[in-house]
Amino acid sequence: MRTILSKSWIGGRFMRKNRVQRGDIWMVNLLFSRGDVLRGPHPAIVISSDLTNRNSRIVTVVPLTSSVRPPMPCHVKVSGFGLKKQSTALAEQLTTIPQSCLRFRMGSLTDSVKMAELEQAVMRQLEVA
C-alpha cells in the first residue's frame, strides 16, 4: 500500500492531507550525508512530536537499515510493521529532514513495545537515560 503525500490549500497555505505522526515508518530520501551516515532511500521511524509534525516543515527520524551491523546499545531490531525485511533502527544516526523528503508511509510503531525500545535507545544515545 502506497500513501501519496497530496496537499490542499487551507488557510492560505498548502497542508498535507496525510498527517505525519510520531511512530510512523516512512520511506525517506536521506540526501544530506557523508561518510558512514546512511544516504539515499531508507525506511525511517518518525520520533518528533505530533505537535512539531503538524506545525513544522521538518521531521526528526531514526533511519533503518537491513544491512548487518555490529550490535550497539542504541540499535533496535524491527521486523513487521510494514517492513519487508528485518531491519535495525540506528538511533546513533538520529536526524532531522524536511517533510518533503518523506516518500510514502509504510507502517507504524505507535503504542508498541518496539516504540518504547526505540525511545530507550535514543535516550541511551543522547545519554539522557
OpenMM code with the backbone's topology and positions (N, CA, C; nanometers):
from openmm import Vec3, app, unit

residues = "MET ARG THR ILE LEU SER LYS SER TRP ILE GLY GLY ARG PHE MET ARG LYS ASN ARG VAL GLN ARG GLY ASP ILE TRP MET VAL ASN LEU LEU PHE SER ARG GLY ASP VAL LEU ARG GLY PRO HIS PRO ALA ILE VAL ILE SER SER ASP LEU THR ASN ARG ASN SER ARG ILE VAL THR VAL VAL PRO LEU THR SER SER VAL ARG PRO PRO MET PRO CYS HIS VAL LYS VAL SER GLY PHE GLY LEU LYS LYS GLN SER THR ALA LEU ALA GLU GLN LEU THR THR ILE PRO GLN SER CYS LEU ARG PHE ARG MET GLY SER LEU THR ASP SER VAL LYS MET ALA GLU LEU GLU GLN ALA VAL MET ARG GLN LEU GLU VAL ALA".split()
positions = [
    Vec3(0.0832, -0.1175, 0.0000),
    Vec3(0.0000, 0.0000, 0.0000),
    Vec3(0.0876, 0.1237, 0.0000),
    Vec3(0.0628, 0.2152, -0.0887),
    Vec3(0.1440, 0.3336, -0.1026),
    Vec3(0.0609, 0.4567, -0.0719),
    Vec3(0.1103, 0.5433, 0.0155),
    Vec3(0.0419, 0.6661, 0.0503),
    Vec3(0.1116, 0.7807, -0.0207),
    Vec3(0.0395, 0.8511, -0.1019),
    Vec3(0.0952, 0.9663, -0.1716),
    Vec3(0.0706, 1.0899, -0.0864),
    Vec3(0.1717, 1.1728, -0.0728),
    Vec3(0.1563, 1.2964, 0.0013),
    Vec3(0.0919, 1.4006, -0.0889),
    Vec3(-0.0365, 1.4164, -0.0772),
    Vec3(-0.1038, 1.5201, -0.1549),
    Vec3(-0.1233, 1.6412, -0.0654),
    Vec3(-0.1423, 1.7552, -0.1256),
    Vec3(-0.1568, 1.8789, -0.0500),
    Vec3(-0.2849, 1.9483, -0.0908),
    Vec3(-0.3409, 2.0233, 0.0009),
    Vec3(-0.4583, 2.1046, -0.0297),
    Vec3(-0.4369, 2.2430, 0.0301),
    Vec3(-0.5036, 2.3413, -0.0279),
    Vec3(-0.4895, 2.4801, 0.0148),
    Vec3(-0.5810, 2.5033, 0.1333),
    Vec3(-0.5235, 2.5274, 0.2511),
    Vec3(-0.6018, 2.5504, 0.3725),
    Vec3(-0.5453, 2.6723, 0.4428),
    Vec3(-0.6306, 2.7666, 0.4707),
    Vec3(-0.5895, 2.8833, 0.5489),
    Vec3(-0.4750, 2.9613, 0.4890),
    Vec3(-0.4666, 2.9698, 0.3577),
    Vec3(-0.3640, 3.0500, 0.2938),
    Vec3(-0.2310, 2.9798, 0.2735),
    Vec3(-0.2262, 2.8476, 0.3002),
    Vec3(-0.1034, 2.7730, 0.2745),
    Vec3(-0.1377, 2.6284, 0.2416),
    Vec3(-0.0434, 2.5599, 0.1776),
    Vec3(-0.0643, 2.4205, 0.1442),
    Vec3(-0.0433, 2.3339, 0.2686),
    Vec3(-0.1336, 2.2401, 0.2911),
    Vec3(-0.1242, 2.1495, 0.4051),
    Vec3(-0.1263, 2.0057, 0.3547),
    Vec3(-0.0537, 1.9191, 0.4192),
    Vec3(-0.0550, 1.7776, 0.3846),
    Vec3(-0.1873, 1.7166, 0.4295),
    Vec3(-0.2472, 1.6379, 0.3429),
    Vec3(-0.3699, 1.5675, 0.3793),
    Vec3(-0.3388, 1.4483, 0.4687),
    Vec3(-0.2265, 1.3836, 0.4465),
    Vec3(-0.1858, 1.2689, 0.5275),
    Vec3(-0.0888, 1.3174, 0.6330),
    Vec3(-0.1339, 1.3202, 0.7559),
    Vec3(-0.0515, 1.3718, 0.8641),
    Vec3(0.0599, 1.2755, 0.9001),
    Vec3(0.1742, 1.3313, 0.9272),
    Vec3(0.2887, 1.2545, 0.9748),
    Vec3(0.2744, 1.2449, 1.1260),
    Vec3(0.2851, 1.1231, 1.1793),
    Vec3(0.2680, 1.1039, 1.3224),
    Vec3(0.3880, 1.0338, 1.3833),
    Vec3(0.4129, 1.0663, 1.5102),
    Vec3(0.5194, 1.0011, 1.5862),
    Vec3(0.4970, 0.8501, 1.5825),
    Vec3(0.6022, 0.7747, 1.5536),
    Vec3(0.5931, 0.6293, 1.5475),
    Vec3(0.5703, 0.5753, 1.4079),
    Vec3(0.5326, 0.6617, 1.3128),
    Vec3(0.5134, 0.6180, 1.1742),
    Vec3(0.6460, 0.5734, 1.1137),
    Vec3(0.6389, 0.4748, 1.0261),
    Vec3(0.7553, 0.4350, 0.9465),
    Vec3(0.7309, 0.4851, 0.8048),
    Vec3(0.8214, 0.5676, 0.7552),
    Vec3(0.8122, 0.6256, 0.6205),
    Vec3(0.9346, 0.5858, 0.5402),
    Vec3(0.9167, 0.5696, 0.4108),
    Vec3(1.0312, 0.5622, 0.3207),
    Vec3(1.0752, 0.7070, 0.3010),
    Vec3(1.2017, 0.7329, 0.3283),
    Vec3(1.2542, 0.8692, 0.3189),
    Vec3(1.3718, 0.8725, 0.2230),
    Vec3(1.4026, 0.9908, 0.1778),
    Vec3(1.5209, 1.0102, 0.0947),
    Vec3(1.6217, 1.0884, 0.1768),
    Vec3(1.7269, 1.0204, 0.2219),
    Vec3(1.8311, 1.0826, 0.3036),
    Vec3(1.9363, 1.1415, 0.2103),
    Vec3(1.9242, 1.2696, 0.1843),
    Vec3(2.0091, 1.3356, 0.0862),
    Vec3(2.1372, 1.3938, 0.1446),
    Vec3(2.1306, 1.4392, 0.2673),
    Vec3(2.2349, 1.5241, 0.3229),
    Vec3(2.3289, 1.4469, 0.4141),
    Vec3(2.4120, 1.3603, 0.3575),
    Vec3(2.5015, 1.2825, 0.4430),
    Vec3(2.6341, 1.2539, 0.3737),
    Vec3(2.7321, 1.2188, 0.4567),
    Vec3(2.8657, 1.1829, 0.4089),
    Vec3(2.9210, 1.0708, 0.4954),
    Vec3(3.0269, 1.0097, 0.4506),
    Vec3(3.0947, 0.9077, 0.5301),
    Vec3(3.0077, 0.7863, 0.5547),
    Vec3(3.0021, 0.7417, 0.6808),
    Vec3(2.9272, 0.6212, 0.7180),
    Vec3(2.7796, 0.6470, 0.7451),
    Vec3(2.7361, 0.7697, 0.7286),
    Vec3(2.5955, 0.8038, 0.7532),
    Vec3(2.5115, 0.7537, 0.6358),
    Vec3(2.3956, 0.6921, 0.6686),
    Vec3(2.3079, 0.6409, 0.5631),
    Vec3(2.2659, 0.7523, 0.4688),
    Vec3(2.2551, 0.7170, 0.3413),
    Vec3(2.2067, 0.8138, 0.2426),
    Vec3(2.1222, 0.7408, 0.1398),
    Vec3(2.0408, 0.8157, 0.0686),
    Vec3(1.9519, 0.7565, -0.0300),
    Vec3(1.8217, 0.7115, 0.0332),
    Vec3(1.7458, 0.6283, -0.0386),
    Vec3(1.6161, 0.5849, 0.0136),
    Vec3(1.6304, 0.4794, 0.1238),
    Vec3(1.5661, 0.5042, 0.2371),
    Vec3(1.5650, 0.4126, 0.3511),
    Vec3(1.4347, 0.4297, 0.4271),
    Vec3(1.3856, 0.3234, 0.4901),
    Vec3(1.2756, 0.3438, 0.5837),
    Vec3(1.3297, 0.4161, 0.7069),
    Vec3(1.2427, 0.4922, 0.7721),
    Vec3(1.2819, 0.5641, 0.8926),
    Vec3(1.1603, 0.5785, 0.9831),
    Vec3(1.1855, 0.5816, 1.1128),
    Vec3(1.0795, 0.5948, 1.2126),
    Vec3(1.0755, 0.7393, 1.2600),
    Vec3(0.9576, 0.7995, 1.2542),
    Vec3(0.9388, 0.9375, 1.2998),
    Vec3(0.9393, 0.9378, 1.4522),
    Vec3(1.0259, 1.0215, 1.5121),
    Vec3(1.0282, 1.0313, 1.6580),
    Vec3(0.9982, 1.1730, 1.7065),
    Vec3(0.9841, 1.2687, 1.6151),
    Vec3(0.9471, 1.4042, 1.6572),
    Vec3(0.8029, 1.4036, 1.7063),
    Vec3(0.7692, 1.5006, 1.7893),
    Vec3(0.6352, 1.5067, 1.8491),
    Vec3(0.5293, 1.5359, 1.7439),
    Vec3(0.4074, 1.4924, 1.7702),
    Vec3(0.2979, 1.5199, 1.6779),
    Vec3(0.2745, 1.6703, 1.6637),
    Vec3(0.2958, 1.7466, 1.7710),
    Vec3(0.2821, 1.8922, 1.7633),
    Vec3(0.3814, 1.9501, 1.6627),
    Vec3(0.5070, 1.9060, 1.6716),
    Vec3(0.6081, 1.9508, 1.5757),
    Vec3(0.5731, 1.9046, 1.4353),
    Vec3(0.5307, 1.7809, 1.4215),
    Vec3(0.4990, 1.7269, 1.2893),
    Vec3(0.3854, 1.8030, 1.2221),
    Vec3(0.2891, 1.8522, 1.3000),
    Vec3(0.1765, 1.9284, 1.2437),
    Vec3(0.2143, 2.0719, 1.2084),
    Vec3(0.3080, 2.1303, 1.2823),
    Vec3(0.3328, 2.2734, 1.2702),
    Vec3(0.4673, 2.3116, 1.2105),
    Vec3(0.5417, 2.2150, 1.1621),
    Vec3(0.6737, 2.2421, 1.1085),
    Vec3(0.6900, 2.1711, 0.9747),
    Vec3(0.7833, 2.2170, 0.8972),
    Vec3(0.8147, 2.1517, 0.7689),
    Vec3(0.9275, 2.0513, 0.7828),
    Vec3(0.9714, 2.0282, 0.9076),
    Vec3(1.0777, 1.9308, 0.9320),
    Vec3(1.0234, 1.8177, 1.0190),
    Vec3(1.0951, 1.7066, 1.0184),
    Vec3(1.0581, 1.5903, 1.0980),
    Vec3(1.1872, 1.5224, 1.1442),
    Vec3(1.1863, 1.4715, 1.2670),
    Vec3(1.3028, 1.4020, 1.3199),
    Vec3(1.2786, 1.2525, 1.3081),
    Vec3(1.3764, 1.1824, 1.2510),
    Vec3(1.3610, 1.0400, 1.2234),
    Vec3(1.4828, 0.9609, 1.2698),
    Vec3(1.4602, 0.8320, 1.2910),
    Vec3(1.5675, 0.7353, 1.3132),
    Vec3(1.5658, 0.6437, 1.1917),
    Vec3(1.6727, 0.6447, 1.1123),
    Vec3(1.6751, 0.5600, 0.9927),
    Vec3(1.6899, 0.4123, 1.0271),
    Vec3(1.6417, 0.3299, 0.9347),
    Vec3(1.6508, 0.1842, 0.9465),
    Vec3(1.7379, 0.1311, 0.8333),
    Vec3(1.8054, 0.0202, 0.8600),
    Vec3(1.8814, -0.0480, 0.7558),
    Vec3(1.8596, -0.1979, 0.7693),
    Vec3(1.8619, -0.2670, 0.6568),
    Vec3(1.8547, -0.4135, 0.6606),
    Vec3(1.9946, -0.4747, 0.6538),
    Vec3(2.0968, -0.3909, 0.6396),
    Vec3(2.2360, -0.4394, 0.6397),
    Vec3(2.2741, -0.4843, 0.7802),
    Vec3(2.3561, -0.5862, 0.7873),
    Vec3(2.4021, -0.6366, 0.9168),
    Vec3(2.5021, -0.5376, 0.9743),
    Vec3(2.4804, -0.4986, 1.0973),
    Vec3(2.5692, -0.4048, 1.1678),
    Vec3(2.6130, -0.4665, 1.2996),
    Vec3(2.7320, -0.4312, 1.3477),
    Vec3(2.7702, -0.4774, 1.4823),
    Vec3(2.6700, -0.4207, 1.5835),
    Vec3(2.6205, -0.5031, 1.6758),
    Vec3(2.5197, -0.4537, 1.7707),
    Vec3(2.5750, -0.3438, 1.8606),
    Vec3(2.4887, -0.2471, 1.8878),
    Vec3(2.5221, -0.1366, 1.9776),
    Vec3(2.4026, -0.1136, 2.0696),
    Vec3(2.4233, -0.0523, 2.1864),
    Vec3(2.3114, -0.0275, 2.2770),
    Vec3(2.2040, 0.0652, 2.2177),
    Vec3(2.2408, 0.1401, 2.1154),
    Vec3(2.1457, 0.2333, 2.0544),
    Vec3(2.0789, 0.1741, 1.9306),
    Vec3(2.0923, 0.0430, 1.9072),
    Vec3(2.0272, -0.0244, 1.7950),
    Vec3(1.9045, -0.1006, 1.8435),
    Vec3(1.8006, -0.1026, 1.7606),
    Vec3(1.6789, -0.1775, 1.7905),
    Vec3(1.6412, -0.2573, 1.6669),
    Vec3(1.6273, -0.3890, 1.6817),
    Vec3(1.5818, -0.4753, 1.5714),
    Vec3(1.4316, -0.4549, 1.5525),
    Vec3(1.3906, -0.4403, 1.4261),
    Vec3(1.2493, -0.4201, 1.3945),
    Vec3(1.2130, -0.5095, 1.2766),
    Vec3(1.1045, -0.5842, 1.2905),
    Vec3(1.0516, -0.6603, 1.1780),
    Vec3(0.8999, -0.6490, 1.1823),
    Vec3(0.8373, -0.6665, 1.0672),
    Vec3(0.6932, -0.6438, 1.0581),
    Vec3(0.6662, -0.4945, 1.0466),
    Vec3(0.5528, -0.4500, 1.0935),
    Vec3(0.5145, -0.3084, 1.0923),
    Vec3(0.5228, -0.2466, 0.9526),
    Vec3(0.5035, -0.3276, 0.8492),
    Vec3(0.5085, -0.2776, 0.7125),
    Vec3(0.6436, -0.2909, 0.6452),
    Vec3(0.7442, -0.3359, 0.7201),
    Vec3(0.8783, -0.3538, 0.6627),
    Vec3(0.8860, -0.4880, 0.5915),
    Vec3(0.9534, -0.4913, 0.4777),
    Vec3(0.9670, -0.6155, 0.4012),
    Vec3(1.0782, -0.7048, 0.4551),
    Vec3(1.1786, -0.6449, 0.5192),
    Vec3(1.2927, -0.7197, 0.5715),
    Vec3(1.3135, -0.6847, 0.7181),
    Vec3(1.3771, -0.7776, 0.7921),
    Vec3(1.4172, -0.7427, 0.9280),
    Vec3(1.5176, -0.6289, 0.9176),
    Vec3(1.4988, -0.5285, 1.0005),
    Vec3(1.5826, -0.4085, 0.9930),
    Vec3(1.6334, -0.3715, 1.1311),
    Vec3(1.7293, -0.2815, 1.1317),
    Vec3(1.7834, -0.2278, 1.2561),
    Vec3(1.7638, -0.0768, 1.2559),
    Vec3(1.7008, -0.0264, 1.3627),
    Vec3(1.6874, 0.1180, 1.3812),
    Vec3(1.8190, 0.1684, 1.4388),
    Vec3(1.8774, 0.2682, 1.3735),
    Vec3(2.0092, 0.3206, 1.4108),
    Vec3(1.9927, 0.4540, 1.4837),
    Vec3(1.9730, 0.4476, 1.6151),
    Vec3(1.9497, 0.5702, 1.6925),
    Vec3(2.0700, 0.6635, 1.6910),
    Vec3(2.1897, 0.6095, 1.6637),
    Vec3(2.3072, 0.6984, 1.6553),
    Vec3(2.3040, 0.7843, 1.5300),
    Vec3(2.2134, 0.7535, 1.4364),
    Vec3(2.2005, 0.8326, 1.3144),
    Vec3(2.0714, 0.9146, 1.3137),
    Vec3(2.0198, 0.9410, 1.4327),
    Vec3(1.9052, 1.0296, 1.4502),
    Vec3(1.9279, 1.1563, 1.3681),
    Vec3(1.8279, 1.1975, 1.2892),
    Vec3(1.8476, 1.3145, 1.2028),
    Vec3(1.7165, 1.3884, 1.1802),
    Vec3(1.7273, 1.5119, 1.1423),
    Vec3(1.6111, 1.5935, 1.1082),
    Vec3(1.6155, 1.6193, 0.9587),
    Vec3(1.5011, 1.5971, 0.8937),
    Vec3(1.4925, 1.6136, 0.7485),
    Vec3(1.3683, 1.6956, 0.7144),
    Vec3(1.3664, 1.7577, 0.5963),
    Vec3(1.2437, 1.8258, 0.5523),
    Vec3(1.1333, 1.7228, 0.5276),
    Vec3(1.0100, 1.7592, 0.5582),
    Vec3(0.8996, 1.6671, 0.5315),
    Vec3(0.8874, 1.6354, 0.3833),
    Vec3(0.9419, 1.7199, 0.2989),
    Vec3(0.9388, 1.6927, 0.1544),
    Vec3(1.0221, 1.5690, 0.1176),
    Vec3(1.1097, 1.5230, 0.2090),
    Vec3(1.1898, 1.4018, 0.1842),
    Vec3(1.1139, 1.2739, 0.2196),
    Vec3(0.9933, 1.2871, 0.2775),
    Vec3(0.9099, 1.1706, 0.3068),
    Vec3(0.8454, 1.1251, 0.1771),
    Vec3(0.8579, 0.9969, 0.1440),
    Vec3(0.8039, 0.9451, 0.0183),
    Vec3(0.6685, 0.8786, 0.0366),
    Vec3(0.6610, 0.7745, 0.1198),
    Vec3(0.5325, 0.7092, 0.1471),
    Vec3(0.5388, 0.6404, 0.2825),
    Vec3(0.4218, 0.6306, 0.3456),
    Vec3(0.4091, 0.5687, 0.4768),
    Vec3(0.4056, 0.4173, 0.4592),
    Vec3(0.4866, 0.3478, 0.5405),
    Vec3(0.4962, 0.2022, 0.5305),
    Vec3(0.4204, 0.1312, 0.6426),
    Vec3(0.4139, 0.1929, 0.7598),
    Vec3(0.3504, 0.1308, 0.8757),
    Vec3(0.3665, 0.2200, 0.9968),
    Vec3(0.3477, 0.1635, 1.1152),
    Vec3(0.3571, 0.2433, 1.2369),
    Vec3(0.3982, 0.1573, 1.3558),
    Vec3(0.4823, 0.2141, 1.4416),
    Vec3(0.5210, 0.1517, 1.5688),
    Vec3(0.4443, 0.2127, 1.6856),
    Vec3(0.3560, 0.3079, 1.6593),
    Vec3(0.2848, 0.3801, 1.7645),
    Vec3(0.2239, 0.2832, 1.8652),
    Vec3(0.2430, 0.3140, 1.9928),
    Vec3(0.1884, 0.2353, 2.1045),
    Vec3(0.2361, 0.0898, 2.1050),
    Vec3(0.3546, 0.0632, 2.0522),
    Vec3(0.4077, -0.0736, 2.0530),
    Vec3(0.5261, -0.0831, 2.1486),
    Vec3(0.5602, -0.2047, 2.1846),
    Vec3(0.6784, -0.2295, 2.2674),
    Vec3(0.8035, -0.1824, 2.1933),
    Vec3(0.8074, -0.2007, 2.0603),
    Vec3(0.9238, -0.1587, 1.9809),
    Vec3(0.9442, -0.0084, 1.9886),
    Vec3(0.8351, 0.0701, 1.9904),
    Vec3(0.8491, 0.2161, 2.0011),
    Vec3(0.9115, 0.2519, 2.1361),
    Vec3(0.8701, 0.1832, 2.2415),
    Vec3(0.9287, 0.2072, 2.3740),
    Vec3(1.0775, 0.1702, 2.3743),
    Vec3(1.1133, 0.0594, 2.3069),
    Vec3(1.2547, 0.0210, 2.2950),
    Vec3(1.3333, 0.1273, 2.2201),
    Vec3(1.2743, 0.1811, 2.1133),
    Vec3(1.3418, 0.2841, 2.0349),
    Vec3(1.3624, 0.4112, 2.1181),
    Vec3(1.2618, 0.4497, 2.1952),
    Vec3(1.2750, 0.5681, 2.2812),
    Vec3(1.3904, 0.5490, 2.3801),
    Vec3(1.4020, 0.4286, 2.4374),
    Vec3(1.5120, 0.3998, 2.5301),
    Vec3(1.6473, 0.4049, 2.4580),
    Vec3(1.6531, 0.3527, 2.3352),
    Vec3(1.7773, 0.3556, 2.2573),
    Vec3(1.8203, 0.4988, 2.2266),
    Vec3(1.7245, 0.5847, 2.1940),
    Vec3(1.7560, 0.7260, 2.1672),
    Vec3(1.8071, 0.7923, 2.2948),
    Vec3(1.7446, 0.7630, 2.4071),
    Vec3(1.7919, 0.8223, 2.5334),
    Vec3(1.9326, 0.7741, 2.5679),
    Vec3(1.9613, 0.6453, 2.5414),
    Vec3(2.0983, 0.5951, 2.5649),
    Vec3(2.1980, 0.6676, 2.4741),
    Vec3(2.1604, 0.6847, 2.3482),
    Vec3(2.2491, 0.7518, 2.2527),
    Vec3(2.2799, 0.8944, 2.2965),
    Vec3(2.1778, 0.9635, 2.3463),
    Vec3(2.1947, 1.1038, 2.3878),
    Vec3(2.2385, 1.1175, 2.5342),
    Vec3(2.2548, 1.0023, 2.6029),
    Vec3(2.2930, 0.9989, 2.7432),
    Vec3(2.1992, 1.0798, 2.8302),
    Vec3(2.0688, 1.0635, 2.8072),
    Vec3(1.9692, 1.1294, 2.8921),
    Vec3(1.8877, 1.0262, 2.9706),
    Vec3(1.9281, 0.8984, 2.9618),
    Vec3(1.8559, 0.7921, 3.0341),
    Vec3(1.9051, 0.7829, 3.1768),
] * unit.nanometer
topology = app.Topology()
chain = topology.addChain("A")
for resn in residues:
    res = topology.addResidue(resn, chain)
    for name in ("N", "CA", "C"):
        topology.addAtom(name, app.Element.getBySymbol(name[0]), res)
